[in-house]
Amino acid sequence: MTRYFEVQQRDGAARIGKLLLKQTIRTPYIIDTRSLSSPQSPIIDGGSLWKYGTFEKAEEHLRELRKIAGEDAIIILPHQDLTPDAPHEIAPRSAESSEFESVGATGTVCISGQKVKEHDLYVMEGAGCLENNARLFLSTLTGMRREISPDAAIYAPNICTPENLAMLAYLGIDVFDSTRAITAAYSDIYLTTAGKFHLDSLAELPCRCNACSSTDPASMMAMDRKSRAMLLEQHNINAIEAEAALVREKIRRGMLREYAEGQCRVHPWLTALLRLSDAEYDYMESKSPIARNNELIATCSESQNRVEIVRFARRIQERYTPPHADILLLLPCSAKKPYSTSNSHWKFINALGKNRKYVHEVIITSPLGIVPRELELTYPAAHYDTTVTGHWDAEEKEWVSACLENYLSQHRYTAIVAHVEDAYRQICEMVATRIGISMIYTSLGNVTSQESLKKLSETVSALSTGRKRSHEQTQKDLMKAVADFQFGKGTGERLVPDDSTIRGPFPKHQVFVGKKQLVTLIPQYGTLAITIDGAKALIGQGKYIVEIDDFVPRGSLLAPGVVDADPLIRPNDEVLVSGKNAIAVGRANMSGDEMKRSTRGVAVDLRHVIKIEG
Ligand SMILES: [Zn+2]
């Protein structure tokens, strides 16, 4: 429980927060390391247990410190100071640092495997020693996050440099310090986001901050050692501060992943952190929003392992049910999104003509894998941009093939038509061989040529004898697929029942039962917004529900008002709020787990609330 830290914005595991101390501090934040020993500072180090000798003396010192500092300063309780691999038995009264009592804001050094009490700030023990050890750094961090409250801040001491700050913030570190910037300065090391340089190896200074703008490397080398270190320190601190500001901007835009994918190339251990964190799918996924406001940019091989891509593929596998159709048509993706607005897809649709009602369309694409036509609007299907060279690497082909293979193993059709070329065709052939099915290929060298389109038209026409779908059924299938994708299998039946009608042109569909509107499709994200009547239809399913006590919420629901929340809820999910005296619908601001365990912050932005008359 914390009264002193509030998370305001989230971008995956990264967040922007506010430490509400004697002065308000915005995180990700860099502590001036030298200020840690001053009782006037907002964050104070209570010192090492080695220094005090006995627990009682440390306690006495802590009381004195609190008297001067006041309650609204975080005091990091006296700690044992060991490297992570030192045997903890040798520490003075080890494990007892968590027994200190102190009123006001507190921090504690988190020792792996040791239970901790509630604090506002947790210090990652020996973080600096974990540099270059991506596996241990990540397991220490995820271990801490599991133990501590989601609305407590994590401080990684003695590790921050301009090159690693983005990656460490991406993984969920909130607080850093200037130790490395200072010590580097005294070794003539010039820090940049692109790595460190020995000052005497530089021909020019690649920075225009106030420390660098009026000097050059040669003049600096000519200075006396102390003046040079002071100037260098000023630059090094400017460099981490500038990077922290950039990282905060990236978090605000929901684009820290894209930045971290580039920035991690500066050092192999940072690239290792990116790859290993992708393998920690549950840790990253549970914190990642269901949709973002901007484009997802996939530019490297790791992009296909990011949460949004893997989650999309998993949901197709676990939540999606294809409409009733006998013919599957596999199509290539288009640069323009949604695909159906592209020139090439217009041509395919025209070629199908009236026979389109017999066909179910699935689009093959990298890095998303496969996108059923019904989900082409749904984030990130209409929101990604990727590097197009015409060449697909082996991993890319393997990933997309696996998605297609999985789909075709689950869902059967009487005929599969593949209107594809190049890598798309290789993928289809690979999958067909692997699972022993046959596909009819209709493209003759170029998918949009007259001959290819004619062959597509004739092939589908000859096959079109089975089940067909009306225009309204196709619209309903879209709404059902989005409902299932968003809220889980079977939801489509509840939100788009047989007696429902669809109003509004594509993509602004609305589902009505009689005069009651249940949902609206939000074209921007390809997700559904629920009405109160929609909430009533959905509530029996027992999912995506935030339970509250017997009050009537207004505007926004705060975390302390949440009694229980579905652990499936992710930031930006549409949720139902249910209490004794009210039903409401809105958009989640944090994950279900976080709203249940947090004591501060907006849990749900409410859109509609109705009072239940008792
Ligand atoms: Zn500079």
Boltz pocket constraint, residues with backbone or C-beta under 6 A from the ligand:
constraints:
  - pocket:
      binder: B
      contacts: [[A, 207], [A, 208], [A, 209], [A, 210], [A, 211], [A, 212], [A, 213], [A, 235], [A, 236], [A, 238], [A, 239]]
      max_distance: 6.0
